[in-house]
């Protein structure tokens, strides 16, 4: 019985398949197969040229709707064109139209197609063989000749022509050049001033003309081998204000926007020679061949000169052709719609014929489906039970994950609270110690640094706790109605003193004296504390921070905090509210969650924070809060009203970063001058002051707070060593290191990178930037001083090496560093000018190309002596050599080594070597 059912099911399936096959075959038969297929491979000409050629082909093809058309564009690549022709052969084309990129490489594939009995129409350019069916194209020689004759007859005055040719070696360029030359032959008033190759491209033509700019002064005609290069010539002439005096003639005269016709009509070109694309003729010839009609093998297309006298007529003709083609396309569209209607009606008729048969078949299939559905239902029940079990397992795993997350959060909260306990035990004793005048006199500065950074750490812990409460607990707000103007003013007042100390103009404005608003004062203060503190941090001295409070249009209250500080880039503004994000140029450290926390708090108030920022100009944060309390639920509205908290204590974690501890100590008398100097670059004022204080005991200290000022200080002061942070405003520490090491004025200065970036990859990056040492924070001060001493000691040894090398009369070996190069150049200049008595520092500065101060400092740093001392010592050493030889008199030696007076030479020589030149010569004998 089961076998019998299966046989019936198989029978029904086969019957349905045959009926559907009948319907599909009927539909497909309604579509007429293409009579034949034409393949077209294109590879030459500009984009507009190829587009116009293809457009003409499609116009002609519209008269033969039954024909198939395959189009391939090789984009100027001969190998690609060959592969495309092979691909079209595999697709079974009946005729090939090819516009070869190059004659020689394309000849074998054209011969292969021709030998297979497939007609080949060569378009625009021929191959090196005559094995093709027909050729369609213009005569490039005739085009060049027409251009030459046109220019010769156009003007009777002397004509100087610049000829801009196409790609060197291409047949169109060669033939057009030859034709142009023959066209002007016999016209003695026409002269070719210069020839350049523009490679058929506009930019290349401009570049070539710029190289012969002096010759353009005598030119009054430009002939370009195509309109693209001609337009480039016109552009360059306009740039030189020579356009009115020079006529530009092109070739192609293509229609459409940007074509030669339009350029002649607009006055960009004075004339253009029509170069027919041959697209229409190629398709017409193809159909003559395929229909076995009589055709012409060599189809040479005619040309004419288009200028202001006939350009409008040509444009009207082209417009008329386009209009007629549009009408043809419209009629064919209507015919196609009729064919579709006919086919649809035929399909409907077929469907109606077989509907009765299908009804019987579907009845049998319905019975079979009922049996199959019962089987499927049983299978689905089993799967549902399996899914239910998996769901229960997922619920159980989710519960475990939630418990684990809760445990992690509790641990995080507990450890953060544990941080607060030691911080409290640090801050309280320090507060007491700061009240002790004796301790303040001896260690006040260190205590203030500890106090300030302990508060900073407390601020970071508080931010993390607040953010985690919002993230995990979804902290509930308790809003009450308060005066937002008074509230913001009270918060801002805690920053006024810091703004005055930072020399920042601090302005608070409000449209109204009082604006009632519903908010949680115990949460919203974190937002304004954070935004105002950031505004002051990122505003330079003498800048402005403006706080404005006003009512918006849509029942909103706007509090804007704007500054004219360093601003942000577009990328930074998009990421600034991401948690833990910090821009690379930030001058102060933080947790990176302050703005993320502020955004969450404002969102709890059903408001938003808008940001507008422009790098190095301004930054404006606008807190937008909705008026009224309808947007809060009952649980969020406080009963009774929440009082405004004590803002004094809550402001300290935000204002502590703005404190400036003076690191300059006054002392009576003068400190002992230091032998070596160190430049410290650090944007954190506390760490900068700390390093300055500790290192000033051993070295002369210079300071800088950003990369650019550090670079200027290094060039100006030429310190013996540089210590720099990596993350700096304006120019990073690594960027500073690369600039220092690549400038021969400062390349000898060792540099230590001091940073909190302690990963191996970051350390490798620092060493690759040519840093001499890379130390991570926190660092040991004694170790830092030891590294400084070691690097300076090595630099002293290097100086001794260079100084010893200067005893040689010849140059050092080829320089491997900028320092050696400087010493070699300096020694060479001195040696060449020893006999010049007027030679001095000014001549050296001119020859080296650097300032007098830089020469003195560089020579002192590398050779350990002044420039004048070095020149005198070299002259005296040269004098000893000449005295030992005995060939010259003492007077001759005097002038040979650049001394103007023998007596003065004798005095200087004796002061150096303890004897006169004559006594020295006797000793040598």
TAMO-V770256 format. One record per pair of residues at least 24 apart in sequence whose C-alpha atoms are under 8 Angstrom apart, sorted by the first residue. I is the first residue (numbers start at 1). J is the second residue. Records with the same first field share a line. If there is no record, write none. Layout:
# TAMO-V770256
I=J ; J
This chain:
# TAMO-V770256
9=364 ; 365 ; 368
12=361 ; 364 ; 365
16=358 ; 361
19=354
23=347 ; 350 ; 351
26=347
27=343 ; 346 ; 347
30=343
32=66
33=66
34=66 ; 67 ; 68
35=66 ; 67 ; 68
36=66 ; 67 ; 68 ; 93 ; 94
37=67 ; 68 ; 69 ; 70 ; 92 ; 93 ; 94 ; 95
38=67 ; 68 ; 69 ; 70 ; 93 ; 94 ; 95 ; 96 ; 97
39=69 ; 70 ; 71 ; 72 ; 88 ; 93 ; 94 ; 95 ; 96 ; 97
40=69 ; 70 ; 71 ; 72 ; 96 ; 97 ; 98
41=71 ; 72 ; 73 ; 74 ; 81 ; 84 ; 85 ; 96 ; 97 ; 98 ; 99 ; 100
42=71 ; 72 ; 73 ; 74 ; 75 ; 81 ; 98 ; 99 ; 100 ; 101
43=73 ; 74 ; 75 ; 76 ; 77 ; 78 ; 81 ; 99 ; 100 ; 101
44=75 ; 76 ; 99 ; 100 ; 101
48=254 ; 258 ; 259
49=254 ; 277
52=254 ; 255 ; 277
53=277 ; 278 ; 279 ; 280
54=279
55=279
56=279 ; 280
57=279 ; 280 ; 282 ; 283
59=280 ; 325
60=280 ; 283 ; 284
61=283
62=328 ; 329
76=101
77=101
78=102 ; 105 ; 106
82=106 ; 109
85=109
89=113
94=118 ; 119
95=119 ; 120 ; 121 ; 286 ; 290
96=120 ; 121
97=121 ; 122 ; 123 ; 282 ; 286
98=122 ; 123
99=123 ; 124 ; 125
100=125 ; 126 ; 127
101=125
102=127 ; 170
103=127 ; 128
104=128
119=289
121=282 ; 285 ; 286
123=278 ; 282
124=277 ; 278
133=297
134=285 ; 296 ; 297 ; 298 ; 299
135=297 ; 298 ; 299 ; 300
136=278 ; 281 ; 282 ; 298 ; 299 ; 300 ; 301
137=276 ; 277 ; 278 ; 299 ; 300 ; 301
138=275 ; 276 ; 278 ; 300 ; 301 ; 302 ; 303
139=300 ; 301 ; 302
140=172 ; 175 ; 176 ; 179
141=172 ; 175 ; 176 ; 177 ; 178 ; 179 ; 180
142=176 ; 179
143=176 ; 179 ; 180 ; 273 ; 275 ; 303
144=175 ; 176 ; 177 ; 178 ; 179 ; 180 ; 181 ; 183
145=176 ; 178 ; 179 ; 180 ; 181 ; 182 ; 183 ; 184
146=179 ; 180 ; 183 ; 304 ; 305
147=180 ; 183 ; 223 ; 249 ; 273 ; 305
148=179 ; 180 ; 181 ; 182 ; 183 ; 184
149=180 ; 183 ; 184
150=305
151=184
152=183 ; 184 ; 187 ; 189 ; 190
156=189
157=189
158=189 ; 190 ; 191
159=189 ; 190 ; 191 ; 219 ; 220 ; 221
160=190 ; 191 ; 192 ; 193 ; 218 ; 219 ; 220 ; 221
161=190 ; 191 ; 192 ; 193 ; 194 ; 219 ; 220 ; 221 ; 222 ; 223
162=192 ; 193 ; 194 ; 195 ; 196 ; 219 ; 221 ; 222 ; 223
163=192 ; 194 ; 195 ; 196 ; 222 ; 223 ; 224 ; 225
164=195 ; 196 ; 197 ; 198 ; 205 ; 222 ; 223 ; 224 ; 225 ; 229
165=195 ; 196 ; 197 ; 198 ; 199 ; 200 ; 224 ; 225
166=197 ; 198 ; 199 ; 200 ; 225 ; 226
167=197 ; 198 ; 199 ; 200
168=197 ; 199
173=225
176=225
193=219
198=229
200=225 ; 226 ; 228 ; 229
201=228 ; 229
202=228 ; 229 ; 230 ; 231 ; 232 ; 233
203=229 ; 232
204=229
205=229 ; 232 ; 233
206=232 ; 233 ; 235 ; 236
209=233 ; 236
210=236
219=246
220=245 ; 246 ; 247
221=246 ; 247 ; 248 ; 249
222=246 ; 247 ; 248 ; 249
223=248 ; 249 ; 250
224=248 ; 249 ; 250 ; 251
225=250 ; 251
226=250 ; 251 ; 252
227=251 ; 252 ; 253 ; 259 ; 260 ; 272
230=269
231=263 ; 268 ; 269
234=268 ; 269
249=273
251=275
252=276
253=306
255=315 ; 318
261=306 ; 311 ; 314 ; 315
264=306 ; 307 ; 308 ; 311
265=307 ; 308 ; 311 ; 312
270=307 ; 308
271=305 ; 306 ; 307 ; 308
272=305 ; 306 ; 307
273=303 ; 304 ; 305 ; 306
274=303 ; 304 ; 305 ; 306
275=303
276=301 ; 302 ; 303
409=468 ; 472
413=465
416=461 ; 465
419=461
420=458 ; 461
423=454 ; 458
426=454
427=451 ; 454 ; 455
445=661 ; 662 ; 663
448=661
449=661 ; 686
452=656 ; 657 ; 659
453=656
455=652 ; 653 ; 656
456=653 ; 654 ; 656 ; 657
458=653
459=653 ; 654
460=590 ; 591
463=591 ; 593 ; 594 ; 597
464=593
466=597
467=593 ; 597
470=600
476=636
477=520 ; 523 ; 604 ; 605 ; 636
478=519 ; 520 ; 635 ; 636 ; 637 ; 638 ; 642
479=518 ; 519 ; 520 ; 521 ; 636 ; 637 ; 638 ; 641 ; 642
480=518 ; 519 ; 520 ; 637 ; 638 ; 641 ; 642
481=516 ; 517 ; 518 ; 519 ; 641
482=516 ; 517 ; 518 ; 519
483=514 ; 515 ; 516 ; 517
484=514 ; 515 ; 516 ; 517
485=510 ; 512 ; 513 ; 514 ; 515 ; 549
486=514
488=528
490=647
491=525 ; 528 ; 529 ; 647 ; 651
492=529 ; 532
494=648 ; 651 ; 655
495=532 ; 533 ; 655
498=655 ; 658 ; 659
499=536
502=541 ; 542
503=541 ; 542 ; 543
504=536 ; 539 ; 540 ; 541 ; 542 ; 543 ; 544 ; 545
505=542 ; 543 ; 544 ; 545
506=544 ; 545 ; 546
507=544 ; 545 ; 546 ; 547
508=546 ; 547 ; 548
509=546 ; 547 ; 548 ; 549
510=548 ; 549 ; 550
511=549 ; 550 ; 551
512=550
517=627 ; 628
518=627 ; 628 ; 629
519=605
520=642
521=642 ; 643 ; 644 ; 645
522=644 ; 645
523=601
524=601 ; 602
526=598
527=595 ; 597 ; 598 ; 599 ; 601 ; 602
529=651 ; 654
530=594 ; 595 ; 598 ; 654
531=561 ; 595 ; 621
532=561
533=654 ; 655 ; 658
535=561 ; 562 ; 563 ; 565
536=563 ; 658
537=587 ; 588 ; 658
538=565 ; 566 ; 567 ; 586 ; 587
539=563 ; 564 ; 565 ; 566
540=565 ; 566
555=626 ; 627
556=624 ; 625 ; 626 ; 627
557=624 ; 625 ; 626 ; 627
558=622 ; 623 ; 624 ; 625
559=622 ; 623 ; 624
560=620 ; 621 ; 622 ; 623
561=620 ; 621 ; 622
562=618 ; 619 ; 620 ; 621
563=618 ; 619 ; 620
564=616 ; 617 ; 618 ; 619
565=616 ; 617 ; 618 ; 619
566=615 ; 616 ; 617 ; 618
567=613 ; 614 ; 615 ; 616 ; 617 ; 618 ; 619
568=613 ; 614 ; 615 ; 616 ; 619
569=613 ; 614 ; 615
570=613 ; 614
573=611 ; 612 ; 613
584=727 ; 728 ; 729
585=727 ; 728 ; 729 ; 730 ; 732
586=727 ; 728 ; 729
587=683 ; 684 ; 727 ; 728 ; 729
588=683 ; 684
605=632
606=631
660=685 ; 686
661=685 ; 686 ; 689
662=689
663=689 ; 690 ; 692 ; 693
673=700
674=698 ; 699 ; 700
675=699 ; 700
676=700 ; 719 ; 720
677=701 ; 702 ; 719 ; 720 ; 721
678=702 ; 719 ; 720 ; 721 ; 722 ; 723
679=703 ; 704 ; 710 ; 713 ; 714 ; 719 ; 721 ; 722 ; 723
680=704 ; 722 ; 723 ; 724
681=705 ; 706 ; 707 ; 710 ; 722 ; 723 ; 724 ; 725
682=706 ; 724 ; 725 ; 728
683=725 ; 728 ; 729
695=785
705=729
706=730 ; 731
707=731 ; 732 ; 733 ; 736
708=736
710=736
711=736 ; 739 ; 740
714=740 ; 746
715=745 ; 746 ; 854
716=854
718=746 ; 749 ; 857 ; 858
719=749
720=749 ; 750 ; 792 ; 861
721=749 ; 750 ; 751 ; 752 ; 788 ; 791 ; 792
722=749 ; 750 ; 751 ; 752
723=751 ; 752 ; 753 ; 754
724=751 ; 752 ; 753 ; 754
725=753 ; 754 ; 755
726=753 ; 754 ; 755
727=755
734=766 ; 769 ; 771
735=769
737=769 ; 770 ; 771
738=769 ; 770
741=770
742=818
743=818
744=818 ; 819 ; 822
745=854 ; 858
747=818 ; 819
748=795 ; 818 ; 819 ; 862
750=791 ; 792 ; 795
798=862
799=861 ; 862 ; 863 ; 864
800=863 ; 864
802=862 ; 863
803=862 ; 863 ; 864
807=874
819=862
823=862
830=871
831=874
834=871 ; 874 ; 875 ; 896 ; 897 ; 898
835=895 ; 896 ; 897 ; 898 ; 899
836=897 ; 898
837=895 ; 897 ; 898 ; 899 ; 900
838=898
840=868
841=867 ; 868
876=909
883=917 ; 920 ; 921
884=921 ; 924
886=921
890=917 ; 918
